[in-house]
Amino acid sequence: MFDFGFSEIVLTSAIALVVLGPERLPKVARQVGNWMGRARVMARQLTEQLEREVNAEELLKQRAKTASPPQAAASYPDPLPPDHFPPDPAAPAPAAATPAVVPTPHPNSPQMMHARDQPPAPVSVPVVEPPQPANSLKPDHE
């Protein structure tokens, strides 16, 4: 990727030693080495991922080619459905059809949802007035 010769590395190291000093240079070199290692790992993972996706795409194309029906079979017409032929007079008559069972609609079906969205029908409740209490302040025997 980068083409560094020996002379460029020596020159860069000398400038870094002058700028950073002998105390901070080992720490910075260690951090730069860690960053370079992480960058290499990320680049390798990216290339592996791209290769896997390209291989997966090629496999899907191959499966699509093999899964399609052969061209020779597609040229023949489909067989006629059974109801196309006239009924056989020697065959017994079909039995009477049984009534179909109508399933109840699901609570979340559109019909039931529509019924739930409607306001409830008004209910008439008879109003009963409470009995009047007897006047307990008046004595009964006067």
TORLOKOL-370348 format. One record per residue: residue in one letter; x, y, z of N, C-alpha, C, O in turn; chain. Coordinates in nm, 4 decimals, decimal comma. Layout:
N
+-----+----------+----------+----------+----------+----------+----------+----------+----------+----------+----------+----------+----------+-------+
! res !       nx !       ny !       nz !      cax !      cay !      caz !       cx !       cy !       cz !       ox !       oy !       oz ! chain !
+-----+----------+----------+----------+----------+----------+----------+----------+----------+----------+----------+----------+----------+-------+
!   A !        X !        Y !        Z !        X !        Y !        Z !        X !        Y !        Z !        X !        Y !        Z !     A !
...
+-----+----------+----------+----------+----------+----------+----------+----------+----------+----------+----------+----------+----------+-------+
This chain:
142
+-----+----------+----------+----------+----------+----------+----------+----------+----------+----------+----------+----------+----------+-------+
! res !       nx !       ny !       nz !      cax !      cay !      caz !       cx !       cy !       cz !       ox !       oy !       oz ! chain !
+-----+----------+----------+----------+----------+----------+----------+----------+----------+----------+----------+----------+----------+-------+
!   M !   0,0835 !  -0,1169 !   0,0000 !   0,0000 !   0,0000 !   0,0000 !   0,0886 !   0,1240 !   0,0000 !   0,0921 !   0,1973 !  -0,0988 !     A !
!   F !   0,1589 !   0,1477 !   0,1077 !   0,2534 !   0,2585 !   0,1129 !   0,3920 !   0,2014 !   0,0883 !   0,4254 !   0,0935 !   0,1372 !     A !
!   D !   0,4703 !   0,2728 !   0,0139 !   0,6043 !   0,2241 !  -0,0176 !   0,7057 !   0,3132 !   0,0552 !   0,7441 !   0,4190 !   0,0053 !     A !
!   F !   0,7480 !   0,2685 !   0,1737 !   0,8481 !   0,3410 !   0,2514 !   0,9806 !   0,2700 !   0,2380 !   0,9897 !   0,1484 !   0,2544 !     A !
!   G !   1,0811 !   0,3457 !   0,2085 !   1,2154 !   0,2898 !   0,2050 !   1,2825 !   0,3074 !   0,3407 !   1,2277 !   0,3698 !   0,4315 !     A !
!   F !   1,4018 !   0,2511 !   0,3523 !   1,4744 !   0,2590 !   0,4790 !   1,5090 !   0,4034 !   0,5125 !   1,5018 !   0,4432 !   0,6288 !     A !
!   S !   1,5463 !   0,4819 !   0,4128 !   1,5868 !   0,6203 !   0,4388 !   1,4686 !   0,7036 !   0,4893 !   1,4874 !   0,7882 !   0,5767 !     A !
!   E !   1,3459 !   0,6817 !   0,4362 !   1,2283 !   0,7566 !   0,4842 !   1,1960 !   0,7204 !   0,6282 !   1,1592 !   0,8078 !   0,7067 !     A !
!   I !   1,2092 !   0,5933 !   0,6644 !   1,1797 !   0,5507 !   0,8018 !   1,2792 !   0,6125 !   0,8985 !   1,2396 !   0,6585 !   1,0056 !     A !
!   V !   1,4062 !   0,6148 !   0,8642 !   1,5083 !   0,6735 !   0,9511 !   1,4847 !   0,8228 !   0,9662 !   1,4949 !   0,8753 !   1,0771 !     A !
!   L !   1,4535 !   0,8922 !   0,8579 !   1,4290 !   1,0356 !   0,8628 !   1,3070 !   1,0675 !   0,9486 !   1,3106 !   1,1607 !   1,0289 !     A !
!   T !   1,1984 !   0,9904 !   0,9322 !   1,0766 !   1,0115 !   1,0117 !   1,1031 !   0,9846 !   1,1592 !   1,0535 !   1,0580 !   1,2447 !     A !
!   S !   1,1801 !   0,8814 !   1,1907 !   1,2127 !   0,8499 !   1,3297 !   1,2959 !   0,9606 !   1,3921 !   1,2739 !   0,9953 !   1,5082 !     A !
!   A !   1,3890 !   1,0161 !   1,3197 !   1,4738 !   1,1245 !   1,3722 !   1,3908 !   1,2486 !   1,4002 !   1,4103 !   1,3133 !   1,5031 !     A !
!   I !   1,2985 !   1,2834 !   1,3107 !   1,2128 !   1,4005 !   1,3326 !   1,1216 !   1,3761 !   1,4526 !   1,1021 !   1,4669 !   1,5334 !     A !
!   A !   1,0659 !   1,2569 !   1,4663 !   0,9787 !   1,2258 !   1,5800 !   1,0560 !   1,2323 !   1,7101 !   1,0018 !   1,2785 !   1,8104 !     A !
!   L !   1,1823 !   1,1871 !   1,7122 !   1,2642 !   1,1917 !   1,8333 !   1,2910 !   1,3353 !   1,8738 !   1,2906 !   1,3664 !   1,9929 !     A !
!   V !   1,3140 !   1,4229 !   1,7785 !   1,3405 !   1,5634 !   1,8090 !   1,2126 !   1,6320 !   1,8571 !   1,2160 !   1,7082 !   1,9538 !     A !
!   V !   1,1009 !   1,6060 !   1,7910 !   0,9754 !   1,6749 !   1,8251 !   0,9174 !   1,6223 !   1,9565 !   0,8767 !   1,7016 !   2,0414 !     A !
!   L !   0,9131 !   1,4923 !   1,9745 !   0,8472 !   1,4346 !   2,0919 !   0,9424 !   1,4190 !   2,2105 !   0,8996 !   1,4288 !   2,3255 !     A !
!   G !   1,0635 !   1,3962 !   2,1853 !   1,1588 !   1,3735 !   2,2929 !   1,1676 !   1,2261 !   2,3261 !   1,0807 !   1,1475 !   2,2881 !     A !
!   P !   1,2742 !   1,1884 !   2,3981 !   1,2947 !   1,0473 !   2,4279 !   1,1959 !   0,9908 !   2,5296 !   1,1810 !   0,8689 !   2,5382 !     A !
!   E !   1,1288 !   1,0745 !   2,6061 !   1,0356 !   1,0254 !   2,7089 !   0,9005 !   0,9853 !   2,6483 !   0,8447 !   0,8815 !   2,6838 !     A !
!   R !   0,8481 !   1,0683 !   2,5565 !   0,7150 !   1,0410 !   2,5013 !   0,7187 !   0,9562 !   2,3744 !   0,6157 !   0,9024 !   2,3339 !     A !
!   L !   0,8337 !   0,9433 !   2,3117 !   0,8412 !   0,8696 !   2,1858 !   0,7993 !   0,7235 !   2,1986 !   0,7270 !   0,6762 !   2,1109 !     A !
!   P !   0,8396 !   0,6477 !   2,3024 !   0,7945 !   0,5069 !   2,3109 !   0,6425 !   0,4942 !   2,3258 !   0,5823 !   0,4044 !   2,2669 !     A !
!   K !   0,5800 !   0,5832 !   2,4039 !   0,4344 !   0,5772 !   2,4226 !   0,3620 !   0,6053 !   2,2910 !   0,2671 !   0,5355 !   2,2551 !     A !
!   V !   0,4081 !   0,7088 !   2,2191 !   0,3441 !   0,7439 !   2,0925 !   0,3658 !   0,6333 !   1,9902 !   0,2746 !   0,6015 !   1,9139 !     A !
!   A !   0,4858 !   0,5739 !   1,9874 !   0,5128 !   0,4649 !   1,8929 !   0,4230 !   0,3454 !   1,9230 !   0,3758 !   0,2791 !   1,8306 !     A !
!   R !   0,3987 !   0,3168 !   2,0517 !   0,3112 !   0,2058 !   2,0896 !   0,1679 !   0,2334 !   2,0441 !   0,1015 !   0,1442 !   1,9913 !     A !
!   Q !   0,1197 !   0,3572 !   2,0644 !  -0,0157 !   0,3919 !   2,0223 !  -0,0303 !   0,3843 !   1,8699 !  -0,1306 !   0,3341 !   1,8191 !     A !
!   V !   0,0698 !   0,4341 !   1,7979 !   0,0645 !   0,4288 !   1,6519 !   0,0647 !   0,2832 !   1,6047 !  -0,0058 !   0,2485 !   1,5100 !     A !
!   G !   0,1432 !   0,1988 !   1,6700 !   0,1456 !   0,0566 !   1,6356 !   0,0102 !  -0,0095 !   1,6599 !  -0,0357 !  -0,0898 !   1,5786 !     A !
!   N !  -0,0547 !   0,0250 !   1,7738 !  -0,1882 !  -0,0297 !   1,8026 !  -0,2896 !   0,0144 !   1,6964 !  -0,3710 !  -0,0652 !   1,6496 !     A !
!   W !  -0,2827 !   0,1438 !   1,6593 !  -0,3755 !   0,1941 !   1,5581 !  -0,3535 !   0,1249 !   1,4247 !  -0,4494 !   0,0904 !   1,3557 !     A !
!   M !  -0,2283 !   0,1047 !   1,3883 !  -0,1984 !   0,0371 !   1,2618 !  -0,2496 !  -0,1072 !   1,2643 !  -0,3024 !  -0,1563 !   1,1645 !     A !
!   G !  -0,2339 !  -0,1750 !   1,3786 !  -0,2845 !  -0,3121 !   1,3907 !  -0,4352 !  -0,3172 !   1,3778 !  -0,4896 !  -0,4050 !   1,3108 !     A !
!   R !  -0,5034 !  -0,2223 !   1,4425 !  -0,6498 !  -0,2178 !   1,4315 !  -0,6930 !  -0,1890 !   1,2877 !  -0,7893 !  -0,2477 !   1,2384 !     A !
!   A !  -0,6217 !  -0,0991 !   1,2212 !  -0,6556 !  -0,0662 !   1,0822 !  -0,6379 !  -0,1890 !   0,9937 !  -0,7205 !  -0,2134 !   0,9057 !     A !
!   R !  -0,5319 !  -0,2668 !   1,0152 !  -0,5109 !  -0,3869 !   0,9350 !  -0,6207 !  -0,4898 !   0,9580 !  -0,6695 !  -0,5526 !   0,8640 !     A !
!   V !  -0,6597 !  -0,5065 !   1,0870 !  -0,7660 !  -0,6022 !   1,1193 !  -0,8967 !  -0,5597 !   1,0517 !  -0,9673 !  -0,6420 !   0,9935 !     A !
!   M !  -0,9280 !  -0,4298 !   1,0604 !  -1,0521 !  -0,3817 !   0,9986 !  -1,0487 !  -0,3990 !   0,8476 !  -1,1495 !  -0,4360 !   0,7875 !     A !
!   A !  -0,9344 !  -0,3728 !   0,7855 !  -0,9229 !  -0,3893 !   0,6401 !  -0,9391 !  -0,5361 !   0,6025 !  -1,0035 !  -0,5671 !   0,5023 !     A !
!   R !  -0,8818 !  -0,6265 !   0,6811 !  -0,8934 !  -0,7696 !   0,6514 !  -1,0384 !  -0,8151 !   0,6681 !  -1,0885 !  -0,8927 !   0,5867 !     A !
!   Q !  -1,1064 !  -0,7671 !   0,7735 !  -1,2468 !  -0,8043 !   0,7936 !  -1,3342 !  -0,7523 !   0,6797 !  -1,4266 !  -0,8204 !   0,6352 !     A !
!   L !  -1,3044 !  -0,6317 !   0,6331 !  -1,3823 !  -0,5743 !   0,5234 !  -1,3656 !  -0,6569 !   0,3962 !  -1,4638 !  -0,6859 !   0,3278 !     A !
!   T !  -1,2430 !  -0,6946 !   0,3644 !  -1,2224 !  -0,7745 !   0,2436 !  -1,2880 !  -0,9114 !   0,2558 !  -1,3440 !  -0,9620 !   0,1585 !     A !
!   E !  -1,2818 !  -0,9725 !   0,3755 !  -1,3467 !  -1,1026 !   0,3951 !  -1,4977 !  -1,0911 !   0,3782 !  -1,5608 !  -1,1772 !   0,3168 !     A !
!   Q !  -1,5553 !  -0,9844 !   0,4328 !  -1,6997 !  -0,9636 !   0,4216 !  -1,7399 !  -0,9446 !   0,2754 !  -1,8395 !  -1,0009 !   0,2302 !     A !
!   L !  -1,6633 !  -0,8665 !   0,2032 !  -1,6940 !  -0,8457 !   0,0610 !  -1,6836 !  -0,9761 !  -0,0169 !  -1,7672 !  -1,0034 !  -0,1030 !     A !
!   E !  -1,5823 !  -1,0567 !   0,0122 !  -1,5687 !  -1,1853 !  -0,0562 !  -1,6865 !  -1,2770 !  -0,0249 !  -1,7364 !  -1,3463 !  -0,1136 !     A !
!   R !  -1,7321 !  -1,2779 !   0,1029 !  -1,8472 !  -1,3618 !   0,1388 !  -1,9726 !  -1,3177 !   0,0652 !  -2,0502 !  -1,4012 !   0,0186 !     A !
!   E !  -1,9930 !  -1,1860 !   0,0544 !  -2,1128 !  -1,1371 !  -0,0146 !  -2,1080 !  -1,1699 !  -0,1631 !  -2,2099 !  -1,2061 !  -0,2219 !     A !
!   V !  -1,9903 !  -1,1576 !  -0,2244 !  -1,9789 !  -1,1906 !  -0,3666 !  -2,0036 !  -1,3395 !  -0,3868 !  -2,0725 !  -1,3781 !  -0,4812 !     A !
!   N !  -1,9486 !  -1,4235 !  -0,3000 !  -1,9700 !  -1,5680 !  -0,3117 !  -2,1169 !  -1,6035 !  -0,2907 !  -2,1710 !  -1,6894 !  -0,3605 !     A !
!   A !  -2,1816 !  -1,5372 !  -0,1943 !  -2,3232 !  -1,5648 !  -0,1688 !  -2,4078 !  -1,5241 !  -0,2891 !  -2,5029 !  -1,5934 !  -0,3249 !     A !
!   E !  -2,3731 !  -1,4121 !  -0,3509 !  -2,4489 !  -1,3676 !  -0,4678 !  -2,4319 !  -1,4654 !  -0,5835 !  -2,5276 !  -1,4946 !  -0,6553 !     A !
!   E !  -2,3088 !  -1,5163 !  -0,6017 !  -2,2865 !  -1,6143 !  -0,7074 !  -2,3634 !  -1,7434 !  -0,6804 !  -2,4166 !  -1,8044 !  -0,7732 !     A !
!   L !  -2,3696 !  -1,7858 !  -0,5531 !  -2,4457 !  -1,9061 !  -0,5188 !  -2,5937 !  -1,8875 !  -0,5477 !  -2,6592 !  -1,9786 !  -0,5982 !     A !
!   L !  -2,6467 !  -1,7701 !  -0,5160 !  -2,7882 !  -1,7435 !  -0,5436 !  -2,8168 !  -1,7472 !  -0,6937 !  -2,9205 !  -1,7980 !  -0,7364 !     A !
!   K !  -2,7252 !  -1,6937 !  -0,7726 !  -2,7454 !  -1,6971 !  -0,9178 !  -2,7430 !  -1,8408 !  -0,9687 !  -2,8235 !  -1,8780 !  -1,0540 !     A !
!   Q !  -2,6505 !  -1,9218 !  -0,9164 !  -2,6434 !  -2,0610 !  -0,9586 !  -2,7688 !  -2,1374 !  -0,9186 !  -2,8196 !  -2,2187 !  -0,9959 !     A !
!   R !  -2,8189 !  -2,1117 !  -0,7979 !  -2,9419 !  -2,1790 !  -0,7533 !  -3,0600 !  -2,1377 !  -0,8394 !  -3,1451 !  -2,2203 !  -0,8724 !     A !
!   A !  -3,0656 !  -2,0104 !  -0,8758 !  -3,1765 !  -1,9635 !  -0,9586 !  -3,1730 !  -2,0305 !  -1,0954 !  -3,2774 !  -2,0634 !  -1,1519 !     A !
!   K !  -3,0525 !  -2,0507 !  -1,1486 !  -3,0420 !  -2,1169 !  -1,2789 !  -3,0834 !  -2,2633 !  -1,2696 !  -3,1526 !  -2,3133 !  -1,3583 !     A !
!   T !  -3,0423 !  -2,3327 !  -1,1637 !  -3,0756 !  -2,4745 !  -1,1513 !  -3,2191 !  -2,4953 !  -1,1072 !  -3,2766 !  -2,6003 !  -1,1360 !     A !
!   A !  -3,2789 !  -2,3996 !  -1,0386 !  -3,4159 !  -2,4158 !  -0,9899 !  -3,5187 !  -2,3899 !  -1,0995 !  -3,6322 !  -2,4363 !  -1,0885 !     A !
!   S !  -3,4825 !  -2,3180 !  -1,2037 !  -3,5789 !  -2,2899 !  -1,3096 !  -3,6083 !  -2,4182 !  -1,3865 !  -3,5185 !  -2,5006 !  -1,4040 !     A !
!   P !  -3,7330 !  -2,4371 !  -1,4333 !  -3,7680 !  -2,5600 !  -1,5055 !  -3,6960 !  -2,5637 !  -1,6399 !  -3,6644 !  -2,4591 !  -1,6965 !     A !
!   P !  -3,6703 !  -2,6827 !  -1,6903 !  -3,6045 !  -2,6943 !  -1,8209 !  -3,6912 !  -2,6344 !  -1,9304 !  -3,8139 !  -2,6346 !  -1,9203 !     A !
!   Q !  -3,6283 !  -2,5837 !  -2,0340 !  -3,7013 !  -2,5192 !  -2,1425 !  -3,7851 !  -2,6183 !  -2,2227 !  -3,8908 !  -2,5812 !  -2,2735 !     A !
!   A !  -3,7409 !  -2,7429 !  -2,2354 !  -3,8148 !  -2,8415 !  -2,3136 !  -3,9493 !  -2,8720 !  -2,2490 !  -4,0484 !  -2,8888 !  -2,3201 !     A !
!   A !  -3,9556 !  -2,8795 !  -2,1181 !  -4,0812 !  -2,9103 !  -2,0500 !  -4,1779 !  -2,7947 !  -2,0598 !  -4,2990 !  -2,8166 !  -2,0585 !     A !
!   A !  -4,1291 !  -2,6722 !  -2,0695 !  -4,2165 !  -2,5562 !  -2,0764 !  -4,2853 !  -2,5461 !  -2,2114 !  -4,3855 !  -2,4755 !  -2,2219 !     A !
!   S !  -4,2366 !  -2,6134 !  -2,3157 !  -4,2953 !  -2,5996 !  -2,4482 !  -4,4222 !  -2,6833 !  -2,4630 !  -4,5023 !  -2,6547 !  -2,5521 !     A !
!   Y !  -4,4441 !  -2,7853 !  -2,3798 !  -4,5631 !  -2,8679 !  -2,3882 !  -4,6796 !  -2,7986 !  -2,3200 !  -4,6607 !  -2,7321 !  -2,2182 !     A !
!   P !  -4,8017 !  -2,8132 !  -2,3751 !  -4,9172 !  -2,7493 !  -2,3092 !  -4,9536 !  -2,8241 !  -2,1815 !  -4,9235 !  -2,9423 !  -2,1650 !     A !
!   D !  -5,0184 !  -2,7520 !  -2,0930 !  -5,0642 !  -2,8130 !  -1,9684 !  -5,1768 !  -2,9114 !  -1,9996 !  -5,2508 !  -2,8899 !  -2,0955 !     A !
!   P !  -5,1920 !  -3,0187 !  -1,9214 !  -5,3034 !  -3,1116 !  -1,9446 !  -5,4357 !  -3,0431 !  -1,9132 !  -5,4420 !  -2,9479 !  -1,8355 !     A !
!   L !  -5,5402 !  -3,0940 !  -1,9754 !  -5,6719 !  -3,0359 !  -1,9551 !  -5,7214 !  -3,0658 !  -1,8136 !  -5,6919 !  -3,1723 !  -1,7594 !     A !
!   P !  -5,7954 !  -2,9743 !  -1,7537 !  -5,8494 !  -3,0004 !  -1,6201 !  -5,9567 !  -3,1073 !  -1,6273 !  -6,0148 !  -3,1278 !  -1,7338 !     A !
!   P !  -5,9852 !  -3,1769 !  -1,5165 !  -6,0830 !  -3,2863 !  -1,5182 !  -6,2232 !  -3,2418 !  -1,5559 !  -6,2972 !  -3,3207 !  -1,6146 !     A !
!   D !  -6,2633 !  -3,1188 !  -1,5250 !  -6,3998 !  -3,0763 !  -1,5548 !  -6,4186 !  -3,0448 !  -1,7034 !  -6,5303 !  -3,0144 !  -1,7452 !     A !
!   H !  -6,3136 !  -3,0511 !  -1,7832 !  -6,3237 !  -3,0232 !  -1,9253 !  -6,3872 !  -3,1394 !  -2,0021 !  -6,4499 !  -3,1192 !  -2,1061 !     A !
!   F !  -6,3707 !  -3,2596 !  -1,9504 !  -6,4225 !  -3,3771 !  -2,0174 !  -6,5705 !  -3,3939 !  -1,9851 !  -6,6130 !  -3,3594 !  -1,8748 !     A !
!   P !  -6,6514 !  -3,4469 !  -2,0799 !  -6,7946 !  -3,4688 !  -2,0509 !  -6,8096 !  -3,5808 !  -1,9476 !  -6,7235 !  -3,6683 !  -1,9384 !     A !
!   P !  -6,9174 !  -3,5787 !  -1,8706 !  -6,9367 !  -3,6824 !  -1,7686 !  -6,9611 !  -3,8177 !  -1,8341 !  -7,0176 !  -3,8265 !  -1,9432 !     A !
!   D !  -6,9183 !  -3,9209 !  -1,7669 !  -6,9343 !  -4,0585 !  -1,8157 !  -7,0766 !  -4,1036 !  -1,7821 !  -7,1144 !  -4,1003 !  -1,6650 !     A !
!   P !  -7,1562 !  -4,1453 !  -1,8798 !  -7,2939 !  -4,1855 !  -1,8498 !  -7,2999 !  -4,3122 !  -1,7651 !  -7,3998 !  -4,3349 !  -1,6968 !     A !
!   A !  -7,1965 !  -4,3948 !  -1,7677 !  -7,1991 !  -4,5179 !  -1,6888 !  -7,1597 !  -4,4927 !  -1,5441 !  -7,1794 !  -4,5791 !  -1,4586 !     A !
!   A !  -7,1054 !  -4,3776 !  -1,5165 !  -7,0609 !  -4,3474 !  -1,3798 !  -7,1817 !  -4,3147 !  -1,2934 !  -7,2787 !  -4,2571 !  -1,3425 !     A !
!   P !  -7,1772 !  -4,3511 !  -1,1639 !  -7,2896 !  -4,3185 !  -1,0762 !  -7,3011 !  -4,1676 !  -1,0577 !  -7,2032 !  -4,0938 !  -1,0691 !     A !
!   A !  -7,4216 !  -4,1248 !  -1,0292 !  -7,4464 !  -3,9823 !  -1,0088 !  -7,3754 !  -3,9362 !  -0,8819 !  -7,3674 !  -4,0116 !  -0,7849 !     A !
!   P !  -7,3252 !  -3,8169 !  -0,8813 !  -7,2585 !  -3,7678 !  -0,7602 !  -7,3590 !  -3,7504 !  -0,6479 !  -7,4760 !  -3,7201 !  -0,6710 !     A !
!   A !  -7,3122 !  -3,7697 !  -0,5285 !  -7,3983 !  -3,7562 !  -0,4107 !  -7,4367 !  -3,6099 !  -0,3929 !  -7,3672 !  -3,5189 !  -0,4381 !     A !
!   A !  -7,5503 !  -3,5904 !  -0,3249 !  -7,5960 !  -3,4547 !  -0,3003 !  -7,4920 !  -3,3819 !  -0,2155 !  -7,4332 !  -3,4381 !  -0,1231 !     A !
!   A !  -7,4723 !  -3,2591 !  -0,2491 !  -7,3728 !  -3,1807 !  -0,1756 !  -7,4233 !  -3,1520 !  -0,0355 !  -7,5400 !  -3,1188 !  -0,0147 !     A !
!   T !  -7,3345 !  -3,1653 !   0,0578 !  -7,3695 !  -3,1339 !   0,1966 !  -7,3615 !  -2,9835 !   0,2152 !  -7,2788 !  -2,9172 !   0,1524 !     A !
!   P !  -7,4460 !  -2,9297 !   0,3002 !  -7,4412 !  -2,7840 !   0,3198 !  -7,3057 !  -2,7439 !   0,3782 !  -7,2497 !  -2,8110 !   0,4649 !     A !
!   A !  -7,2571 !  -2,6346 !   0,3282 !  -7,1268 !  -2,5862 !   0,3745 !  -7,1416 !  -2,5252 !   0,5133 !  -7,2409 !  -2,4597 !   0,5449 !     A !
!   V !  -7,0418 !  -2,5485 !   0,5929 !  -7,0395 !  -2,4904 !   0,7266 !  -6,9776 !  -2,3520 !   0,7146 !  -6,8653 !  -2,3367 !   0,6666 !     A !
!   V !  -7,0515 !  -2,2528 !   0,7584 !  -7,0024 !  -2,1153 !   0,7509 !  -6,9265 !  -2,0870 !   0,8799 !  -6,9841 !  -2,0921 !   0,9886 !     A !
!   P !  -6,7983 !  -2,0573 !   0,8681 !  -6,7227 !  -2,0310 !   0,9908 !  -6,7596 !  -1,8948 !   1,0474 !  -6,7976 !  -1,8028 !   0,9749 !     A !
!   T !  -6,7475 !  -1,8850 !   1,1769 !  -6,7717 !  -1,7558 !   1,2410 !  -6,6528 !  -1,6663 !   1,2140 !  -6,5394 !  -1,7142 !   1,2123 !     A !
!   P !  -6,6753 !  -1,5379 !   1,1929 !  -6,5629 !  -1,4495 !   1,1627 !  -6,4709 !  -1,4332 !   1,2828 !  -6,5135 !  -1,4382 !   1,3982 !     A !
!   H !  -6,3468 !  -1,4141 !   1,2523 !  -6,2460 !  -1,3917 !   1,3566 !  -6,2711 !  -1,2565 !   1,4215 !  -6,3168 !  -1,1645 !   1,3536 !     A !
!   P !  -6,2422 !  -1,2409 !   1,5527 !  -6,2673 !  -1,1117 !   1,6186 !  -6,1924 !  -0,9964 !   1,5540 !  -6,2380 !  -0,8824 !   1,5621 !     A !
!   N !  -6,0790 !  -1,0223 !   1,4903 !  -6,0026 !  -0,9141 !   1,4279 !  -6,0300 !  -0,9020 !   1,2785 !  -5,9588 !  -0,8297 !   1,2088 !     A !
!   S !  -6,1326 !  -0,9719 !   1,2274 !  -6,1644 !  -0,9624 !   1,0857 !  -6,2266 !  -0,8256 !   1,0577 !  -6,2753 !  -0,7598 !   1,1497 !     A !
!   P !  -6,2254 !  -0,7822 !   0,9309 !  -6,2825 !  -0,6503 !   0,8992 !  -6,4301 !  -0,6383 !   0,9362 !  -6,4751 !  -0,5315 !   0,9777 !     A !
!   Q !  -6,5065 !  -0,7487 !   0,9211 !  -6,6478 !  -0,7411 !   0,9562 !  -6,6646 !  -0,7152 !   1,1053 !  -6,7463 !  -0,6326 !   1,1459 !     A !
!   M !  -6,5872 !  -0,7857 !   1,1862 !  -6,6007 !  -0,7691 !   1,3310 !  -6,5421 !  -0,6360 !   1,3756 !  -6,5935 !  -0,5741 !   1,4687 !     A !
!   M !  -6,4343 !  -0,5909 !   1,3099 !  -6,3760 !  -0,4622 !   1,3459 !  -6,4767 !  -0,3513 !   1,3171 !  -6,4887 !  -0,2560 !   1,3941 !     A !
!   H !  -6,5506 !  -0,3643 !   1,2033 !  -6,6501 !  -0,2642 !   1,1692 !  -6,7614 !  -0,2634 !   1,2741 !  -6,8094 !  -0,1570 !   1,3132 !     A !
!   A !  -6,8017 !  -0,3809 !   1,3189 !  -6,9073 !  -0,3890 !   1,4198 !  -6,8608 !  -0,3295 !   1,5518 !  -6,9402 !  -0,2691 !   1,6240 !     A !
!   R !  -6,7322 !  -0,3459 !   1,5843 !  -6,6819 !  -0,2904 !   1,7100 !  -6,6696 !  -0,1394 !   1,7035 !  -6,6789 !  -0,0725 !   1,8064 !     A !
!   D !  -6,6487 !  -0,0835 !   1,5829 !  -6,6322 !   0,0606 !   1,5697 !  -6,7651 !   0,1347 !   1,5801 !  -6,7663 !   0,2558 !   1,6024 !     A !
!   Q !  -6,8763 !   0,0643 !   1,5645 !  -7,0060 !   0,1282 !   1,5715 !  -7,0386 !   0,1617 !   1,7173 !  -7,0020 !   0,0873 !   1,8083 !     A !
!   P !  -7,1072 !   0,2735 !   1,7389 !  -7,1456 !   0,3054 !   1,8769 !  -7,2496 !   0,2061 !   1,9258 !  -7,3280 !   0,1541 !   1,8463 !     A !
!   P !  -7,2512 !   0,1798 !   2,0529 !  -7,3496 !   0,0837 !   2,1042 !  -7,4909 !   0,1382 !   2,0884 !  -7,5138 !   0,2592 !   2,0910 !     A !
!   A !  -7,5834 !   0,0471 !   2,0723 !  -7,7237 !   0,0862 !   2,0578 !  -7,7733 !   0,1403 !   2,1915 !  -7,7356 !   0,0895 !   2,2970 !     A !
!   P !  -7,8579 !   0,2434 !   2,1873 !  -7,9089 !   0,2972 !   2,3141 !  -7,9973 !   0,1948 !   2,3846 !  -8,0740 !   0,1219 !   2,3217 !     A !
!   V !  -7,9846 !   0,1917 !   2,5131 !  -8,0615 !   0,0980 !   2,5950 !  -8,1582 !   0,1802 !   2,6780 !  -8,1188 !   0,2759 !   2,7447 !     A !
!   S !  -8,2848 !   0,1423 !   2,6733 !  -8,3829 !   0,2149 !   2,7538 !  -8,3959 !   0,1452 !   2,8890 !  -8,4259 !   0,0262 !   2,8980 !     A !
!   V !  -8,3726 !   0,2222 !   2,9911 !  -8,3821 !   0,1704 !   3,1275 !  -8,4972 !   0,2440 !   3,1945 !  -8,4998 !   0,3671 !   3,1949 !     A !
!   P !  -8,5910 !   0,1713 !   3,2503 !  -8,7020 !   0,2407 !   3,3167 !  -8,6508 !   0,3143 !   3,4400 !  -8,5684 !   0,2643 !   3,5165 !     A !
!   V !  -8,7025 !   0,4328 !   3,4552 !  -8,6627 !   0,5127 !   3,5704 !  -8,7612 !   0,4841 !   3,6828 !  -8,8819 !   0,5037 !   3,6679 !     A !
!   V !  -8,7102 !   0,4391 !   3,7915 !  -8,7930 !   0,4085 !   3,9078 !  -8,7588 !   0,5102 !   4,0153 !  -8,6436 !   0,5250 !   4,0561 !     A !
!   E !  -8,8609 !   0,5786 !   4,0590 !  -8,8351 !   0,6764 !   4,1639 !  -8,8326 !   0,6046 !   4,2976 !  -8,9130 !   0,5146 !   4,3218 !     A !
!   P !  -8,7413 !   0,6437 !   4,3837 !  -8,7347 !   0,5786 !   4,5141 !  -8,8594 !   0,6126 !   4,5963 !  -8,9164 !   0,7207 !   4,5822 !     A !
!   P !  -8,8999 !   0,5212 !   4,6802 !  -9,0174 !   0,5510 !   4,7633 !  -8,9866 !   0,6660 !   4,8582 !  -8,8741 !   0,6830 !   4,9051 !     A !
!   Q !  -9,0904 !   0,7437 !   4,8845 !  -9,0739 !   0,8552 !   4,9761 !  -9,0683 !   0,8010 !   5,1186 !  -9,1533 !   0,7213 !   5,1583 !     A !
!   P !  -8,9705 !   0,8431 !   5,1940 !  -8,9650 !   0,7944 !   5,3320 !  -9,0797 !   0,8544 !   5,4132 !  -9,1240 !   0,9670 !   5,3904 !     A !
!   A !  -9,1231 !   0,7778 !   5,5040 !  -9,2300 !   0,8255 !   5,5928 !  -9,1730 !   0,9355 !   5,6796 !  -9,0556 !   0,9321 !   5,7164 !     A !
!   N !  -9,2546 !   1,0311 !   5,7115 !  -9,2091 !   1,1418 !   5,7924 !  -9,1907 !   1,0921 !   5,9352 !  -9,2873 !   1,0698 !   6,0082 !     A !
!   S !  -9,0680 !   1,0759 !   5,9722 !  -9,0408 !   1,0203 !   6,1050 !  -9,0420 !   1,1268 !   6,2132 !  -9,0279 !   1,0939 !   6,3310 !     A !
!   L !  -9,0583 !   1,2522 !   6,1771 !  -9,0598 !   1,3572 !   6,2782 !  -9,1984 !   1,3710 !   6,3414 !  -9,2102 !   1,4183 !   6,4545 !     A !
!   K !  -9,3018 !   1,3308 !   6,2708 !  -9,4359 !   1,3434 !   6,3267 !  -9,4688 !   1,2161 !   6,4034 !  -9,4458 !   1,1060 !   6,3533 !     A !
!   P !  -9,5189 !   1,2290 !   6,5163 !  -9,5592 !   1,1104 !   6,5914 !  -9,6849 !   1,0503 !   6,5297 !  -9,7677 !   1,1222 !   6,4739 !     A !
!   D !  -9,6988 !   0,9204 !   6,5398 !  -9,8147 !   0,8504 !   6,4838 !  -9,9394 !   0,8686 !   6,5692 ! -10,0500 !   0,8633 !   6,5152 !     A !
!   H !  -9,9274 !   0,8891 !   6,6953 ! -10,0437 !   0,8934 !   6,7838 ! -10,0724 !   1,0350 !   6,8326 ! -10,0402 !   1,0615 !   6,9484 !     A !
!   E ! -10,1238 !   1,1198 !   6,7644 ! -10,1622 !   1,2515 !   6,8086 ! -10,3082 !   1,2697 !   6,8040 ! -10,3581 !   1,3768 !   6,8385 !     A !
+-----+----------+----------+----------+----------+----------+----------+----------+----------+----------+----------+----------+----------+-------+
